[in-house]
Amino acid sequence: MRASSSRSELNHPVAALFPFQARMRGYTLPSVRSLRLFIFGLLCASGVSRAQPIDAFSARGIDLVPFKFTPGMDSGLTLEGGELLNTRSWQLTALVDFNIGILSAKFGNERLGELMPFRTDIHILGAYQLHPRIEVAADIPLVAQAHNFGLLDAQGFPTTPPAAFGLGAPRLLGRVQILKQSEVPIVGLAGILEVRFPIGGVDSFMSDRGFVFAPRVAVERGIGPVRLLGNVGWRLRTAPGRFLNLYVGQEFTLGGGAIVEIPNFSIFQNNQLIAEVNVATPAEAPFTFTEAEALKTPFEAMVGARTTVGGNWGVQLSVGKGLGETGYGRELLRVALGVSYQHVAEPDSDNDGIPDRVDGCPDQAEDLDGVEDVDGCPEAKDPDRDGDGVPDKVDACPDQPGLQQLDGCPDRDGDQIPDNVDKCPDQPGPPELTGCPPPEDEEEVVLESERIRINNQILFEFGSDRIDPRSFKLLDEVAQVLNKNKDVGPVQIEGHTDNVGSREININLSKRRAKAVETYLIGKGIAAKRLRSEGFGFDRPIATNDTPLGRAKNRRTEFKLLEEIENKGEQKPAPRK
């Protein structure tokens, strides 16, 4: 391989059309007329029609920045990694890629000048982990560039200049995990299929003329804080591109790199140093580096750094340089800056949507049949006569379709007390009154020395922090009591649940329900500083959790006064309506 600092991107006899005089090896170049006649003969001998415009020979369809940054997660700069993240992880990135010296013209050993002095690509990159072994990703690029095609015009070789702004070639990528290093303690292995769409600036060096299919294999090996990456693949172009003597067709691609994890410091976490080398060599003449050849081998080295700040936000900076003679795919300088937001989902080995840390059966997917779907374990398929999804052996009402949360019994009045134990199945009421409404002359909200006692129940949708609209009236009366007693407070709103599901899930649910009540009261004019909210899950039951009625009693919201006041139990601040 011979490297030269001189640029020979357009070193072709067509350059003889330029009307200037120069001396090489003591000889004077022929006259302009002779040179043009000579080139006309070459074009005819190459099968180019006389009636064909010169741009037909210089038709572009070449993307002058062939090595693209990967949108994939947990990968290198341009190289994909062999390991994937957890299901439902995702990442969005905005990246600016600045390139200098990507297309120049030369006659012999004399450089005529830069035809494309610089180019800036703005990429919107996104990736989503669809399955434990499948990631999908996309790239939408916008291009801004400067050209110096007046150089050709001045030499009597007019050609249509490229556009200054435009859309690059959008990309779609799929990455499939083949081997995990945790499964085969040698390497991680993934297969990637990339498709580039020819809907960008085809005639402005922003996109290939046809579709580009780029299948490749990614290999990864972790050794302590170092991850070694390797990519091998093929670029299949449905339509080759060319400009003057430059021809871009099918290519083999090869890349290698390393990611080094370095210690966290200050606000900078997950710090990485990255180094990569990429080569894309033409299939017709692999590893062609000779400056006079039309087939070129893009060859590039890049280094970069990556860090995370604020938990989810990431910053990436990289610098690259073409290796060997500057030209197509071997830029003079490349600088890129990216900002990303990444959500890494919790591990979910069985991909049932329930994280392993709260999944009772992390290696068995929940069957999501409506029966105990929050525990992460599939239920055995037993007879179910009424078809409500609750097996007959645990269905308290096996011949009446009901709710799983109520042991398979119906609840006509929606007070979350099953009809088989509800003394007033058509009138909602609290579990303390076995489902019957409080007497008409009894206050629903009473201010006492240590609490605000409610004689009914605040209802929520099962498994949710959404307040049932039927409870709005009761909460409005609580707000009236607080508004009439400005000296009362702070009030702690406490949420409690039954024991269906894991402790962590119920703690979280009770906290969210208490917070929902606090938010509602603030919306009714209660100062936020007078309210607190806390959830205790099923840690403080007031009844057994072995029966639907007992569980209904344990699902409750209480209002505790953090500062005891004089007993106001006889006060009637919120009369029933």
C-alpha positions as CSV (number, residue, x, y, z in Angstrom):
1,M,0.0,0.0,0.0
2,R,1.4,3.4,-0.9
3,A,0.1,6.5,0.9
4,S,0.4,9.9,-0.7
5,S,-0.5,13.3,0.6
6,S,-1.6,14.5,-2.8
7,R,-5.2,14.1,-3.7
8,S,-6.2,12.1,-6.8
9,E,-9.9,11.6,-6.6
10,L,-10.6,12.7,-10.1
11,N,-7.3,11.7,-11.8
12,H,-8.8,10.8,-15.2
13,P,-8.2,11.8,-18.9
14,V,-11.4,13.8,-18.8
15,A,-9.3,16.3,-16.7
16,A,-7.6,17.0,-20.0
17,L,-10.6,19.1,-21.0
18,F,-9.3,21.8,-18.7
19,P,-7.9,24.6,-20.9
20,F,-4.6,25.4,-19.2
21,Q,-1.0,24.8,-19.8
22,A,1.2,22.8,-17.5
23,R,4.6,21.0,-17.8
24,M,5.3,17.5,-16.8
25,R,8.7,15.8,-17.1
26,G,9.8,18.6,-19.5
27,Y,7.0,18.3,-21.9
28,T,4.3,20.9,-22.7
29,L,0.8,19.6,-22.6
30,P,-1.0,19.4,-25.9
31,S,-3.3,22.2,-27.0
32,V,-6.8,22.4,-25.6
33,R,-8.4,21.4,-28.9
34,S,-6.2,18.3,-29.2
35,L,-7.0,17.3,-25.6
36,R,-10.7,17.6,-26.1
37,L,-10.5,15.6,-29.3
38,F,-8.5,13.0,-27.5
39,I,-11.2,12.8,-24.7
40,F,-14.0,12.7,-27.2
41,G,-12.4,9.6,-28.7
42,L,-12.1,8.0,-25.3
43,L,-15.7,8.6,-24.6
44,C,-16.8,7.1,-27.9
45,A,-14.5,4.1,-27.4
46,S,-16.1,3.6,-23.9
47,G,-19.5,3.3,-25.5
48,V,-20.8,6.8,-24.5
49,S,-23.2,8.2,-27.2
50,R,-22.2,11.5,-28.8
51,A,-25.7,12.8,-28.1
52,Q,-25.4,11.9,-24.5
53,P,-24.7,15.0,-22.2
54,I,-21.5,15.1,-20.3
55,D,-23.4,14.7,-17.0
56,A,-24.6,11.2,-18.2
57,F,-20.9,10.2,-17.9
58,S,-20.5,12.0,-14.6
59,A,-23.8,10.8,-13.2
60,R,-23.3,10.7,-9.4
61,G,-25.3,8.4,-7.2
62,I,-22.4,8.3,-4.7
63,D,-22.6,9.0,-1.0
64,L,-19.3,10.7,-0.2
65,V,-19.4,9.7,3.4
66,P,-19.7,5.9,3.2
67,F,-18.9,5.1,6.9
68,K,-22.0,5.9,9.0
69,F,-22.4,6.2,12.7
70,T,-24.4,3.3,14.1
71,P,-27.8,4.0,15.7
72,G,-27.5,0.7,17.6
73,M,-27.3,0.7,21.4
74,D,-24.3,-0.5,23.4
75,S,-22.1,-0.4,20.3
76,G,-19.1,1.5,19.0
77,L,-19.0,4.7,16.9
78,T,-19.6,3.2,13.5
79,L,-19.2,-0.5,14.5
80,E,-22.1,-2.6,15.9
81,G,-21.6,-4.6,19.1
82,G,-22.2,-8.3,19.4
83,E,-24.3,-8.0,22.6
84,L,-27.8,-6.4,23.0
85,L,-29.6,-4.7,25.9
86,N,-32.7,-5.7,27.7
87,T,-36.1,-5.9,26.0
88,R,-38.0,-2.5,25.7
89,S,-34.8,-0.5,26.0
90,W,-34.6,2.4,23.6
91,Q,-32.4,5.3,22.6
92,L,-32.7,8.5,20.6
93,T,-29.6,10.4,19.4
94,A,-29.0,13.7,17.6
95,L,-25.6,13.7,15.9
96,V,-23.6,16.3,13.9
97,D,-21.0,14.8,11.6
98,F,-18.5,17.3,10.0
99,N,-16.2,16.2,7.1
100,I,-13.4,18.1,5.4
101,G,-11.8,17.1,2.1
102,I,-14.1,14.4,0.7
103,L,-13.8,15.1,-3.1
104,S,-10.9,16.7,-5.0
105,A,-9.6,17.0,-8.5
106,K,-6.2,16.3,-9.8
107,F,-4.3,16.1,-13.1
108,G,-1.3,13.9,-12.9
109,N,0.5,14.8,-9.7
110,E,-0.9,18.4,-9.7
111,R,-3.9,19.0,-7.4
112,L,-6.5,21.3,-9.1
113,G,-8.5,22.0,-5.9
114,E,-11.3,20.8,-3.7
115,L,-14.6,20.1,-5.4
116,M,-16.3,19.4,-2.1
117,P,-14.5,21.4,0.6
118,F,-16.7,20.3,3.5
119,R,-19.9,18.6,4.4
120,T,-22.1,18.5,7.5
121,D,-24.5,15.6,8.2
122,I,-27.2,16.0,10.9
123,H,-28.4,12.5,11.9
124,I,-31.5,11.7,13.9
125,L,-30.8,8.1,15.2
126,G,-33.2,5.8,17.1
127,A,-33.1,2.2,18.3
128,Y,-35.5,0.0,20.2
129,Q,-35.0,-3.5,21.7
130,L,-38.0,-5.4,20.4
131,H,-37.1,-8.8,21.8
132,P,-34.2,-10.2,23.9
133,R,-32.4,-11.0,20.7
134,I,-33.8,-8.4,18.3
135,E,-33.0,-4.7,18.0
136,V,-34.5,-2.4,15.3
137,A,-32.9,1.0,14.5
138,A,-33.2,3.9,12.0
139,D,-31.3,6.9,10.8
140,I,-32.7,10.0,9.1
141,P,-29.8,12.3,7.8
142,L,-29.9,15.9,6.6
143,V,-27.0,17.2,4.6
144,A,-25.4,20.7,4.3
145,Q,-22.4,21.0,2.1
146,A,-20.2,23.4,0.1
147,H,-19.0,22.8,-3.4
148,N,-16.4,24.3,-5.8
149,F,-17.7,23.0,-9.1
150,G,-16.9,26.4,-10.5
151,L,-13.4,25.0,-10.8
152,L,-14.7,22.7,-13.6
153,D,-16.6,25.5,-15.3
154,A,-13.5,27.7,-15.3
155,Q,-11.6,25.0,-17.1
156,G,-14.3,24.6,-19.8
157,F,-15.9,21.5,-18.3
158,P,-19.4,22.6,-17.2
159,T,-21.4,20.2,-15.1
160,T,-24.4,20.5,-12.9
161,P,-23.2,21.5,-9.4
162,P,-24.6,19.6,-6.3
163,A,-27.2,21.0,-4.1
164,A,-26.1,22.8,-0.9
165,F,-28.8,21.2,1.3
166,G,-30.8,18.0,1.1
167,L,-31.8,14.7,2.5
168,G,-29.3,12.0,2.8
169,A,-30.1,8.3,2.4
170,P,-32.4,7.1,5.3
171,R,-31.4,3.8,6.8
172,L,-33.2,0.9,8.5
173,L,-31.3,-1.6,10.5
174,G,-32.1,-4.9,12.3
175,R,-29.7,-6.6,14.6
176,V,-30.2,-10.2,15.8
177,Q,-28.3,-11.8,18.7
178,I,-26.9,-15.1,17.6
179,L,-24.6,-15.9,20.5
180,K,-24.2,-14.3,23.9
181,Q,-20.9,-14.4,25.6
182,S,-22.7,-15.4,28.8
183,E,-24.0,-18.5,26.9
184,V,-20.8,-19.4,25.0
185,P,-17.8,-18.0,26.9
186,I,-15.9,-17.0,23.8
187,V,-17.6,-14.2,21.9
188,G,-20.9,-12.4,21.5
189,L,-22.2,-12.7,17.9
190,A,-24.9,-10.8,16.1
191,G,-26.1,-10.5,12.6
192,I,-27.1,-7.1,11.1
193,L,-29.0,-6.2,8.0
194,E,-28.9,-2.5,6.9
195,V,-30.9,-1.0,4.1
196,R,-30.2,2.4,2.7
197,F,-33.0,4.1,0.7
198,P,-32.2,6.1,-2.5
199,I,-34.6,9.0,-1.7
200,G,-32.0,11.6,-0.8
201,G,-29.9,13.8,-2.9
202,V,-28.8,11.2,-5.5
203,D,-27.2,13.8,-7.8
204,S,-25.6,15.8,-5.0
205,F,-23.4,13.1,-3.5
206,M,-25.8,12.7,-0.6
207,S,-27.2,9.2,-1.5
208,D,-26.5,6.2,-3.6
209,R,-28.5,5.9,-6.9
210,G,-30.2,2.6,-5.8
211,F,-30.9,0.6,-2.7
212,V,-27.9,-0.5,-0.7
213,F,-28.2,-3.7,1.2
214,A,-25.5,-4.1,3.8
215,P,-25.6,-7.4,5.7
216,R,-22.8,-8.0,8.2
217,V,-21.7,-9.9,11.2
218,A,-20.6,-8.3,14.5
219,V,-18.3,-10.1,16.9
220,E,-17.6,-8.9,20.4
221,R,-15.3,-10.2,23.1
222,G,-15.2,-8.7,26.6
223,I,-11.9,-8.9,28.6
224,G,-12.2,-7.0,31.9
225,P,-12.8,-3.3,31.1
226,V,-12.0,-3.8,27.4
227,R,-14.5,-4.8,24.7
228,L,-13.1,-5.8,21.4
229,L,-15.4,-5.3,18.3
230,G,-15.2,-6.7,14.8
231,N,-17.6,-6.2,11.9
232,V,-17.4,-8.1,8.5
233,G,-19.9,-7.6,5.8
234,W,-20.9,-6.7,2.2
235,R,-22.4,-3.7,0.6
236,L,-24.7,-4.7,-2.3
237,R,-25.7,-1.8,-4.5
238,T,-28.6,-2.2,-6.9
239,A,-27.2,0.6,-9.0
240,P,-23.5,1.6,-8.9
241,G,-22.5,5.2,-8.8
242,R,-19.8,7.0,-10.7
243,F,-18.4,10.5,-11.2
244,L,-15.8,11.0,-13.9
245,N,-13.2,8.2,-13.2
246,L,-14.6,7.3,-9.7
247,Y,-16.7,4.1,-9.7
248,V,-18.5,2.8,-6.6
249,G,-20.1,-0.6,-6.8
250,Q,-20.1,-3.7,-4.6
251,E,-17.9,-3.6,-1.6
252,F,-16.5,-5.9,1.1
253,T,-16.5,-4.1,4.5
254,L,-14.2,-4.8,7.4
255,G,-13.9,-3.0,10.7
256,G,-12.2,-3.5,14.1
257,G,-12.2,-1.5,17.3
258,A,-12.0,-1.4,21.1
259,I,-14.1,0.2,23.8
260,V,-12.3,0.8,27.1
261,E,-14.4,1.4,30.2
262,I,-12.8,4.1,32.5
263,P,-13.7,5.0,36.1
264,N,-16.6,7.3,36.8
265,F,-15.8,10.8,38.1
266,S,-18.0,13.7,39.3
267,I,-21.2,13.7,37.3
268,F,-19.7,11.7,34.4
269,Q,-20.8,8.0,34.5
270,N,-20.3,5.0,32.2
271,N,-17.3,6.6,30.7
272,Q,-15.8,5.0,27.6
273,L,-12.8,5.6,25.2
274,I,-13.3,4.2,21.7
275,A,-11.0,3.5,18.8
276,E,-12.0,2.1,15.4
277,V,-10.6,1.4,11.9
278,N,-12.9,0.7,8.9
279,V,-12.2,-0.3,5.4
280,A,-14.6,-0.9,2.5
281,T,-12.8,-2.4,-0.5
282,P,-14.3,-2.8,-4.0
283,A,-15.2,-6.4,-4.8
284,E,-13.9,-6.0,-8.4
285,A,-10.4,-5.1,-7.1
286,P,-10.0,-5.6,-3.4
287,F,-7.7,-3.3,-1.5
288,T,-7.0,-1.0,-4.4
289,F,-5.0,2.0,-3.1
290,T,-3.2,3.0,-6.3
291,E,-4.0,6.6,-7.0
292,A,-4.6,6.1,-10.7
293,E,-7.3,3.5,-10.3
294,A,-11.0,4.3,-10.7
295,L,-11.9,1.8,-7.9
296,K,-11.1,3.2,-4.5
297,T,-10.9,1.7,-1.1
298,P,-12.4,3.8,1.7
299,F,-10.1,3.6,4.7
300,E,-10.6,5.4,7.9
301,A,-9.5,5.6,11.6
302,M,-11.5,7.2,14.3
303,V,-11.2,7.8,18.1
304,G,-13.8,9.0,20.5
305,A,-15.1,9.3,24.0
306,R,-18.6,8.7,25.4
307,T,-20.1,9.5,28.8
308,T,-23.5,9.6,30.6
309,V,-24.7,12.5,32.7
310,G,-28.0,12.8,34.6
311,G,-28.7,9.1,34.5
312,N,-30.1,8.9,30.9
313,W,-28.4,11.6,28.9
314,G,-25.3,10.7,27.0
315,V,-22.6,12.8,25.1
316,Q,-20.3,11.4,22.4
317,L,-17.4,13.1,20.7
318,S,-15.2,11.6,18.0
319,V,-12.4,12.6,15.6
320,G,-11.6,10.7,12.4
321,K,-9.1,10.7,9.5
322,G,-8.8,8.9,6.2
323,L,-5.8,6.7,5.9
324,G,-3.6,6.9,2.8
325,E,-4.3,9.1,-0.1
326,T,-7.1,11.6,0.6
327,G,-10.2,10.9,-1.4
328,Y,-13.5,9.0,-1.5
329,G,-14.0,7.5,2.0
330,R,-10.6,8.8,3.1
331,E,-11.5,12.3,4.3
332,L,-8.9,14.9,5.4
333,L,-10.7,15.3,8.8
334,R,-13.9,14.2,10.4
335,V,-15.3,15.5,13.7
336,A,-18.7,14.4,15.2
337,L,-20.7,15.3,18.3
338,G,-23.8,13.5,19.5
339,V,-26.3,13.9,22.3
340,S,-28.5,10.9,23.2
341,Y,-31.2,9.9,25.6
342,Q,-31.3,6.3,26.6
343,H,-33.8,4.2,28.6
344,V,-32.4,0.9,29.7
345,A,-35.2,-1.4,30.7
346,E,-34.9,-3.7,33.8
347,P,-33.9,-7.3,33.0
348,D,-36.8,-9.5,32.0
349,S,-35.5,-12.9,31.2
350,D,-38.8,-14.5,30.1
351,N,-39.9,-11.3,28.2
352,D,-43.4,-11.2,29.8
353,G,-43.2,-7.6,30.7
354,I,-42.6,-8.2,34.5
355,P,-39.0,-7.4,35.5
356,D,-37.0,-10.2,37.0
357,R,-36.7,-8.5,40.4
358,V,-40.5,-8.8,41.0
359,D,-41.1,-11.8,38.8
360,G,-42.0,-14.9,40.8
361,C,-41.0,-17.1,37.8
362,P,-38.3,-15.1,35.9
363,D,-37.6,-18.0,33.5
364,Q,-41.3,-18.7,32.8
365,A,-43.4,-16.2,31.0
366,E,-46.7,-15.1,32.6
367,D,-49.6,-16.4,30.6
368,L,-51.6,-13.1,30.9
369,D,-54.9,-14.9,31.2
370,G,-56.4,-12.6,33.7
371,V,-55.6,-14.8,36.7
372,E,-52.9,-13.5,39.0
373,D,-51.1,-11.9,36.1
374,V,-49.0,-9.7,38.4
375,D,-46.9,-12.5,39.9
376,G,-45.1,-13.4,36.7
377,C,-45.9,-17.1,36.9
378,P,-48.2,-18.9,34.4
379,E,-51.2,-20.7,35.9
380,A,-52.1,-24.3,35.1
381,K,-55.1,-24.6,32.8
382,D,-58.0,-25.9,34.9
383,P,-61.7,-26.2,34.1
384,D,-63.6,-22.9,34.1
385,R,-67.3,-23.4,33.7
386,D,-68.4,-19.8,33.6
387,G,-65.5,-18.7,31.3
388,D,-64.4,-15.8,33.5
389,G,-60.7,-16.9,33.5
390,V,-60.8,-18.0,37.1
391,P,-60.4,-21.8,37.4
392,D,-63.3,-23.6,39.0
393,K,-61.1,-24.9,41.9
394,V,-60.5,-21.3,43.1
395,D,-63.7,-19.7,41.8
396,A,-66.0,-18.8,44.7
397,C,-68.8,-18.4,42.1
398,P,-68.0,-21.0,39.5
399,D,-71.3,-20.6,37.6
400,Q,-71.4,-16.8,37.6
401,P,-68.8,-14.9,35.5
402,G,-66.9,-12.6,37.8
403,L,-63.7,-10.8,38.5
404,Q,-60.3,-12.4,39.2
405,Q,-59.7,-9.9,41.9
406,L,-63.0,-11.0,43.6
407,D,-62.3,-14.7,43.4
408,G,-64.4,-15.0,40.3
409,C,-67.6,-13.5,41.7
410,P,-69.6,-10.7,40.1
411,D,-69.9,-7.2,41.6
412,R,-73.1,-5.5,40.3
413,D,-72.8,-2.3,42.2
414,G,-69.0,-1.9,41.6
415,D,-68.1,-1.4,45.3
416,Q,-65.4,-4.1,45.0
417,I,-67.3,-6.4,47.4
418,P,-68.4,-9.6,45.6
419,D,-72.1,-10.1,45.4
420,N,-72.0,-13.4,47.2
421,V,-71.0,-11.6,50.5
422,D,-72.4,-8.2,49.7
423,K,-75.6,-7.6,51.8
424,C,-76.6,-4.8,49.4
425,P,-75.4,-6.0,46.0
426,D,-77.2,-3.3,44.1
427,Q,-76.1,-0.4,46.4
428,P,-72.4,0.5,46.8
429,G,-71.2,0.7,50.3
430,P,-68.0,0.2,52.4
431,P,-66.7,-3.2,53.5
432,E,-67.2,-2.2,57.1
433,L,-71.0,-2.3,56.5
434,T,-70.7,-5.4,54.3
435,G,-71.3,-3.5,51.1
436,C,-74.3,-1.4,52.3
437,P,-74.4,2.4,52.2
438,P,-74.1,4.3,55.5
439,P,-77.3,5.4,57.2
440,E,-78.7,8.7,55.8
441,D,-78.2,10.5,59.1
442,E,-74.6,9.6,59.5
443,E,-71.8,11.9,58.4
444,E,-69.5,10.6,55.7
445,V,-66.6,12.7,56.8
446,V,-65.8,13.5,60.5
447,L,-62.9,15.4,61.9
448,E,-61.5,13.7,65.0
449,S,-58.5,14.4,67.2
450,E,-56.0,12.1,65.3
451,R,-57.6,11.6,61.9
452,I,-60.3,12.6,59.4
453,R,-62.6,9.6,59.5
454,I,-64.4,8.7,56.3
455,N,-67.4,6.4,56.6
456,N,-67.2,5.2,53.0
457,Q,-64.4,3.9,50.8
458,I,-62.4,5.7,48.2
459,L,-62.5,3.5,45.2
460,F,-59.8,3.0,42.5
461,E,-59.7,0.9,39.4
462,F,-58.2,-2.5,40.1
463,G,-54.4,-2.4,39.9
464,S,-54.4,1.3,39.1
465,D,-54.1,4.7,40.8
466,R,-57.0,6.1,38.8
467,I,-59.7,7.3,41.2
468,D,-63.2,5.9,40.5
469,P,-65.4,9.0,39.7
470,R,-68.0,7.7,42.2
471,S,-65.5,8.7,44.9
472,F,-65.2,12.3,43.8
473,K,-68.1,13.4,46.0
474,L,-66.5,11.8,49.1
475,L,-63.2,13.5,48.4
476,D,-65.0,16.9,47.8
477,E,-66.4,16.5,51.4
478,V,-62.9,15.9,52.7
479,A,-61.7,19.1,51.0
480,Q,-64.7,21.0,52.6
481,V,-63.6,19.8,56.1
482,L,-60.0,21.0,55.5
483,N,-61.1,24.3,54.0
484,K,-63.3,25.0,57.0
485,N,-60.6,24.0,59.5
486,K,-57.5,26.0,58.3
487,D,-55.6,25.1,61.5
488,V,-55.7,21.4,60.8
489,G,-52.6,19.9,59.3
490,P,-50.4,18.6,58.1
491,V,-52.6,15.7,57.0
492,Q,-50.9,12.4,55.9
493,I,-52.8,10.5,53.3
494,E,-52.1,6.8,53.7
495,G,-52.7,4.2,51.1
496,H,-53.1,0.5,51.9
497,T,-53.7,-2.6,49.7
498,D,-54.5,-6.3,50.0
499,N,-51.9,-9.0,49.5
500,V,-52.6,-9.8,45.9
501,G,-49.2,-9.5,44.1
502,S,-45.7,-8.9,45.4
503,R,-44.9,-6.6,48.3
504,E,-42.9,-4.2,46.1
505,I,-45.8,-3.9,43.6
506,N,-48.2,-3.1,46.3
507,I,-46.0,-0.6,48.1
508,N,-45.6,1.2,44.8
509,L,-49.4,1.0,44.0
510,S,-50.4,2.3,47.5
511,K,-47.9,5.2,47.2
512,R,-49.4,6.2,43.8
513,R,-52.9,6.0,45.1
514,A,-52.2,8.1,48.1
515,K,-50.4,10.6,45.8
516,A,-53.5,10.6,43.5
517,V,-55.7,11.6,46.4
518,E,-53.2,14.3,47.4
519,T,-53.2,15.7,43.9
520,Y,-57.0,15.7,43.8
521,L,-57.3,17.7,47.1
522,I,-54.7,20.2,46.0
523,G,-56.9,20.7,42.9
524,K,-59.7,21.5,45.2
525,G,-57.9,24.4,46.8
526,I,-56.0,22.7,49.7
527,A,-52.5,24.1,50.1
528,A,-49.8,21.5,49.2
529,K,-47.9,22.2,52.4
530,R,-50.9,20.9,54.5
531,L,-50.7,17.5,52.8
532,R,-48.4,14.5,52.8
533,S,-48.8,11.1,51.1
534,E,-47.4,7.7,51.9
535,G,-48.1,4.1,50.9
536,F,-47.7,1.0,53.0
537,G,-48.9,-1.8,50.7
538,F,-50.2,-4.8,52.6
539,D,-47.9,-4.2,55.6
540,R,-50.7,-2.8,57.9
541,P,-53.8,-5.0,57.4
542,I,-56.9,-4.5,59.5
543,A,-58.6,-7.7,58.4
544,T,-57.7,-11.1,57.0
545,N,-56.5,-11.3,53.4
546,D,-57.9,-14.8,53.1
547,T,-61.4,-13.7,52.0
548,P,-62.7,-11.2,49.5
549,L,-64.4,-9.1,52.2
550,G,-61.3,-9.0,54.3
551,R,-59.2,-7.9,51.3
552,A,-61.8,-5.2,50.5
553,K,-61.4,-3.8,54.1
554,N,-57.6,-3.8,53.7
555,R,-57.8,-1.8,50.4
556,R,-58.4,1.6,52.1
557,T,-57.3,5.2,52.2
558,E,-56.8,6.9,55.6
559,F,-56.3,10.5,56.6
560,K,-54.0,10.9,59.7
561,L,-53.3,14.1,61.5
562,L,-49.6,14.5,62.1
563,E,-50.4,17.0,64.9
564,E,-53.1,15.9,67.3
565,I,-55.9,18.5,67.9
566,E,-58.8,18.9,70.3
567,N,-61.4,16.2,69.8
568,K,-63.9,17.5,67.2
569,G,-65.8,14.2,66.9
570,E,-69.1,15.9,67.5
571,Q,-68.5,18.5,64.9
572,K,-70.5,18.0,61.7
573,P,-68.7,20.1,59.1
574,A,-69.8,18.2,56.0
575,P,-73.4,17.3,56.1
576,R,-74.7,14.6,53.7
577,K,-76.5,15.7,50.6
